[in-house]
Amino acid sequence: MAAPDAGPGNQPDAREELRSATMSPFHWSLIVSIMAATIFDGYDTLNPSYVIHYVVKPWGLSHSETGFLVSAGLIGFAVGALAHGPIADRYGRRPVLLFALSFAGVFSVLTATLADSFAAFVTLRGITGLSLGVIMPLGTAYINEFTPAASGNRMGTLGISGYAFGGVLASAAGIWLTPAHGWQVLYWLGGLSIPLALVLWFTLPESVQFLVMRGRHEQAGAVLSRARRDRAYAGVRFVRPSERARTVEIFKTLLSNEYRRTTIALWACAFLVLFDIYGLSGWMPTLMEARGNGFGTSFSFGAFLQIGGVAGGLFIALLDDRGWTNMRRGLVYLLALATVAVALIAAIHATVINIVLVVVAGFGIVGGQFVLNNLCAQSYPTHVRSTGTGAMFGVGRVGAILGPYMGGWLLGWFHDDNTVLFVAVAVAAAIGGLVALSLGGRSRVLTAPVAA
């Protein structure tokens, strides 16, 4: 096996070793692991949409309270996404991610057993969200660290596409299992994230960058030897990045002159895109049932939205990896397409046409979120990436919280005219596309540390 390339002081740079690797079974194992984790993220985030049908009348809920069934968990998401970054930067990504999965599983089971009222449900959902808010930003940062440069966007999008597949599974469980077993079955299934965490204990590596920054060079070399079987790392000491900054210093970096414009644009885009995703996902089954569609058809619209999102995210990632466009332009194109599709849904009530338009809307909005995830993780140096990605998700979750809640408020204000919600989503998508224009050009993964 060849020796690694030397960097300053004849020490190799672990980041460059990872970026210059080729895809191997190790990388596919990592992608599958992150995909499995994000499946539970998407599943648990989106399944309240399928609870609404069963509890609105028994619990006597208003439109705003109905929207809050979805928003409650997202409040915890926002807190978890903002708080996890400094913790992961200090203690490592692996233990934080595994704890989050286990915690979410425990509280999913508690929701199934104890949530017998509106107050109990939203309380338990809020606590569950504290851990679920960790999974997507950490998974995004994980894949962007380990994935080879030549296929980074495609593999990154594939890894976090588990979120959309989780939404599809939530829809399937809502259609096929809840009629016989009640809405509680959705949360019994969510408890499966506990055994998943045990499996990932054996498959998920620690961040190489974290290990190097902690001076654990032997462990970093052991992980790298799995990713680079053509290299020998025994006894190697890697280039040590700048010392880990304190949390306040990391946020100063995010808002420094070099990153301020990018950071604010990323936050604004995340706010608007997540407003759209959760506004649509939270109310889609109810709105389509109100249009006269059957139970199964109405619940399936959520799955169509997520399936379109996977296609949209992978499509732009492939174009970027091949140099045919860049992530920023791709995000603009996707949000423009989504604006048109959602506006047409507002105007057209035919079921078949609505299915096609919902897929296109998902292609643009949910696909746009995948693009935004990669773009954010690639916009910051590795040692602040967890915090930077978590901050974007934390701010974005405010939009996610408002989406379902404002949807309920609008439906109440306009006397159940569901056209108004689709118009609001289309306007937010259009504004998001305009904000995306202010982001940088071709995406690049930053490897040089930036002083806090």
N, C-alpha and C positions, 0 to 999 in steps of 0.2 A: 504494500500500500504506500502511496505517496505521502510525503510530509505536507502539512498545510502551508499555504502561502504566508510569508512573514509580513508583518506590518511594522509600525514604528517600534524601535528597540528590538527588532527580530522577534516580535510576538505577533501571532496571527490574530485577525479580527474575527471574532465569532459571528458577528452579524454578516460579514462578507462571505464567510464559509456557508452560512445558511442560504444566502441569496444566490450563490453560484452553484448550488447543488442541482441535481436532476431529480425528477419525481421517482420515488421509491416506495416499497411497501410501508415504510415508516410514515411517509407523508399521507398515504391513503388511510392508514390507521388513525392518524391525527384528525383528518377530515371527517371520517366516519364518527369518531368520538365527539367532535364538536357538533356535527349534524345531529347526533342522538340527543345531546344536551339541549340544543336549540329547538328540537322537536317538542320537548316538554315546555320550553319557554312559550312557543307559539300556541301549543295546545291549551296550556293553563291560562294564558292571556285572553284567548278568544272564546273559551267555552262559556263565559257568562251570557254571551249572546243567545245561547240555546237554553238558558235557564229562564229567561224572560217569559217565554210562552207559558210556563207552568206556574209562575208565582205572582204575576201581575194582579190577578183577581183575588186569589187567597190572601195575599198580603195587602190588598187595597192600595196599590201604588199609583202615584201620579206619573205623568210623563217624565218629569225631572228626576223623581226617585228611581224610575225604571232605568234611565240613563246612568244614574249613579251606581247601579248594580255592576256596570262595566267599569265605570270610572274609579270605583273604590280601590280595586287592585292596582290601578295605574298610579295612584297616589303613592303607594308603597314602592312601586317601580321607580318613580322619580327619585325618591329618597335613596333607594338602594343603588341606582345608577350613579348618583352624585357621590355617595359615600364610599363605594367599593374601591375606587381607583387608588387612593392613597393607601388603603389597606392591602390591596394586591401588590402595589409597588413596594410595600414594606415587608410583607410576609410571603409573597409569592402568588402566582396566578392559580396554580394547581389546588392548594388547600382551600382557597376562597371559592373557587368554582365548585369543588366537590361538596363543601359545606352548604353552598347555596342550593344545590340540587337536593340534598338530604332535607334541609329545612323546608323547602317548598313541598316535598313529598309528605312530610309530617303534617303540615298545615292544610294540605289538600285533603288528607284523610279526616282531619278535624272538621273541615268544612262539611264533608259528607255526613258526619255524625252529629254535629252540634248546631249547624246553621238552620234553625227552624223559624227564623224571623228576619225581617229586613235588617234590623240593627245587628244581629249576630252574623248575618252573611257578609255585610260590608265591612265589619270589623275584622273578621277572619281573612277576607280577601285583601284588606289593606296590609295585614301582617304578612301574608303570603307574598305579596308584591315586593316586600323588602329584599327577599332573596332572588325572586325572578328578575328583578332589575339588574342583577349582576351578570346574568348568563350571556345575553347577547353582546354587550360591550366587551366582556372578557373573551368570549369566543372569537369575536372579530379581531381583537388584538393578538390573540394566540395564533390564528391562521396567518395574519399578516407578518408575524415574526418568522414563522417556520417555512412558509411556502416559497419555493424557488421563484426568482424574479420572472423567468420566462413564462410562467403560467399563473402568476400571483392573483390576478383579478378573477380568472375563471374558477380557480380552486377556492379562493376566498368566498366568492358568491355561492359556490356549491356547498361549502361547509355551513354557512349561516342560512342556507335555504331550508334547513330543517325547521326553521320558524314557520315558514309557509306550509310545509307538510304537516306540522303540528296543527295548524288551522284547518287543514283538510281533515285530519283525524278527528278534531273536535266536531266538525260538521257531520262526519260519518257516525260518530257516537251519538250525536244529537238526533239524527234521523232514525237509526236502527236500534239503539239501546234505550233511550229515554222513554219511549212509549210503554215499554214493558217494565222497566226498572226505576223510572223516575229520574229527575235531573241529578240526584245524588250520585248516580253511577259515573257521571263525568268526573267527579272528584275522587271516587275510589280508584279509577284508572290513573288519575294524577299521582297517586301514591307510588306508582311504579318508578318514579324518579329516584326513590331510595335504593332499590337494587341496582339501578343504573349507576349511581354514584359509586357503589362497591365495585362494579365492573371497571369503571373508568379509573379507579385507584391503580389498576394494573396496566392500563393502556395509555394514560395521559402523562406526558413528561412535564417537568417543570420548565419554565422559561429559561433558555440558555443565557439570555441577557441578564436576568435576575441572578442566576448562579454566578456569573462572572462578576457582577457588581458586588456580590457578597463574598468574593474571594474563593468560591468553591469551584476551583478550576478542574479538579478531577471529575466532579459530577457533571460539569459543563461538557468536558471532553467525552464522557460516557454517552450523554445525550447526542452530541454531535456525531459520534461514531455510528450511531443508529441512522442518522440522517445522511451521513457521508461515509459509506462503506469503502470508498476509494481512498480514504484518508486515515492516518494513524495519529491519535491525539494523546497517547500515553505520555505523562509527564509534561505536557504542554501547558504553558501559562498564556492566557489570552490578554489582548489589549483591554485594559480596564477603563471603562468610560468615566466621565466625571461623576463625582459622588452624588448619590441620590439626593435630590433637593427635598426640602420640607414642602408640605402641602401648599402652604401659602406661596412659596417660591415657584412651585409648578404652575399654579394658577396665574402667577405673574408672567410666566413664560407664555402661557396660552393667550394672554392679553397684552403681550409685548408688541412693540411696533412691527416686528417681523411677522407676527401671527395674528394680530388683532382682527384684521379684515377677514381673514379666513375663518377664524373662530366664530365671529359674530354671524357670518353668512351661514356657516354650518349649523349653528344653533337655530337660526331663523328657519332654514330649510327643514330641519328636523321637527321643529314645532309645527310647521304647516303640513308636512307630509304625514306625520303621526296623527294630527288632527283629522286628516282625511281618512287614514287607514282605520282608525278606531271609530270615527263617526260612521263610516260605511259598515264596518264589520259588526259593530254593536247593534245597529238598527236594521241591517239588511234583511234578516229573516222576517222580522216584524213588518217591515214596509212591504215586502213582496207578498206576504200573506194578506195584508190589507188590500193589495191590488187584485186579489182574487185567485192567487196561486195556491195550490195545495200545500199541506204540511211538508211533505218530503221535498217538493220543488223549492219552496221558500227557504228551507234550511240548507239546500244545496248551493244557493247563491254564494254563501260564504266560502265554500270550497272552490267555486269557479274564480272568485276574486284572488285567492291565494295561488292557485295553479297558474293563472296569468302572471302573477308576480314573479314566480320562479323563472318563467320563460323570459320575462323582461330583464331581470337582473343578469341572467346568464348571457343573453343576447348582447347587452352592452359590454359586459366583461370580456366576451370573446372579441368584439370589435376593438376594444382598447388594447388587449394583449397583442393583437395583430397590427396595431398601429393605424387602424382605419378611422378611428375617432378617439376622443378622450373621455374620461369619466365625467368631467364637467359638462361638456356638450351633450353627452348621453343622458345626463340627468335632466337637462333642459328639454331635450326631445321627448323624453318619457313623460314629463309633467305636462307638456303641451298636448301630447296625445291623450293623456288622462283627462285634461280639461274638456276636450271635445267629447270624449266618450261619456263622461258623467253628465254633461249638459244634455246629451241626447237621451240618456236614461230618464232625465227629468221630463222630457217631452214625449217619449214613446212608452206605451204601456203593453206592448205585445211581448209575450213571455219569451219566445225564441230569440227575438231581436234583443231583448233585455239580457239574456244569457250571454250572447256574443259581446254586447257592450260591457257587461260586467267583467268578462275575461280581459277585454282591452283596457278597461279601467285598472284592473289589477296589474296588467302588464306595465302600465305607466306609473301607478302610485306605489304599489308594493314593490315592483321592480325598481322604482326610484329609491326606495328605502335601502334596498340591497346595495345599489350603487353608492348611495350616501354613506353607508357603513364603511365600505372599502375606502372611499375618498377620505373620510375622517381619519381612519387608522393610518393612512398613508401620508397624512398631512403633518404629522408630528414625529419627532425623534422617539426612539424606542423607550427611553427612560421616562417619558411623560405620556406615553401612548395610552396606557390604561386609564389614567386620569383624564386625558383629553377626550377619549372615546366615551368614558363614563359621563363627563360633563355634557357632551352633546346629547347623549341619551337622556340625561336628567332634565335638561331644558326641554328637549323634545317631548318628554313624557307629560309636560304641562299641557302641550297641545293634545296629547292622547287623552288626558283627563277631560279636557274641555270638549273634545269631539262628541262622545256619547252624551255628556251632560247637556251641552248646547243643542245637540240634536233633539233631545227630549223637550227642552225649553221651546225650541222653534216649532216643534210639532204641536205643543200645547197652545202656543201663541197664535198659530195659523190654523187651529182647529183641525188637526190631523191631515192637513194637506202635505203629503210627503214630498211633493215637488220642491218645497223650500229647502229641505235638507240636502237634496242633490245639488241644488243651485249653490248652496253654501260651500259644499265640497269642491265644486268646479271652480269657484272663485279662489278658494285657498290654494288649489293646485296651480292656477294661473299665477298667483302671486309668488308661490314657491319657485316656479320656473324663472320668473324675473329675478328673484334673489340668487338663484343658482348661476346666473350670468356673471355675478361678481366674484365667483370662486376662481381659483387659479386654472391654468391650462392643463396640460397633460399630467396625469397623476404619476407621482414618483414616491417610492418608499424612502423616507429620510433615514439615514444611518448615522450621520454625524451628530454627536450630542450638542445640545444648545444650552448655554449658560442660563441658569434661572435668574 
